[in-house]
Amino acid sequence: MNKAVTSGSSQAGPGQQFRHYARLMRLDKPIGIWLLLWPMLWALWLAGEGRPDGGVFAVFVLGVVVMRSAGCVLNDLVDRNIDPYVERTRHRPIASGAVTPIEALTLFIGLSLIAVGLAAMLNRPAQILAVFAALLTLTYPFIKRYVSVPQFFLGAAFGWAVPMAFAAQSGEAGQLAWLVFGSALVWAVIYDTFYAMVDREDDLRVGVKSTAILFGDLDLFVIGGLQLLMLAALLFIGNMAELGNWYYLAIAIVAILMGYHQWLARGRSKSGCFAAFLHNHYIGMVVFIGILLHYTFSSSPAT
């Protein structure tokens, strides 16, 4: 394996190697960026009452791309001895030998330094929360080897941009911020359980833990319960933030989308579960559109 890795990396031209690095960062698969981006946008618009600071917005959008890319690089680096034995991951750049572990580590360090530079542009409360974001990013790839619910840790990592955005925009992460964070966390468990259902057989074989394995035959039932919990949290958010009909119309559409995801995964086929995972992107988008329309058409930010 090491010989193949070295050979594959050294024989690739600069352009081809750059494409390997882009694949390692999953820039060719932006679904993870969208799933990380939407809760952050919910938070910025709620914290700014429809008028988020332009500079904060730019820092957080760039931060989402950088941190998601860094997380993917670290995940593949940690899983380099597992990915070759999983059908869905065996062609990833490190597993296939297109990128060496040293190259991946260098790329991760570079992305991390960019993230530090972006965090330095924020206020002190957001910077303090950024330290915890870094810890979540660093520890998540190892969690799935030891606990049966790594999706909850992923949810915390993906949702941590929410309190950071509130802190950067308003100077503090109050009750509303943590309610939005909780909703984002539950949502991540939902969509990542669909994702884990695709790899359930391979994960059992290589010893990786997941909620899909933990829930077993009750997987869709538990996901349904989590979907109801998320809907309840979204309703509480609307009430606490005094959002109007546009937002509640969006939540009604979200409920329909959740039912559709259950239908996609009803047979637990890999293609159906993966489609349900991918389609969750629209849930985040619809919630954001509801928030955006509320502030766009309200007579004042607080109505």
Secondary structure, 3 states (H helix, E strand, C coil): CHHHHHHHHHHCCHHHHHHHHHHHCCCCCCHHHHHHHHHHHHHHHHHCCCCCCHHHHHHHHHHHHHHHHHHHHHHHHHCCCCHHHCCCCCCCHHHHCCCCHHHHHHHHHHHHHHHHHHHCCCCHHHHHHHHHHHHHHHHHHHHCCCCCCHHHHHHHHHHCHHHHHHHHHHCCCCHHHHHHHHHHHHHHHHHHHHHHHHCHHHHHHHCCCCHHHHHHHHHHHHHHHHHHHHHHHHHHHHHHCCCCHHHHHHHHHHHHHHHHHHHHCCCCCHHHHHHHHHHCHHHHHHHHHHHHHHHHHCCCCCC
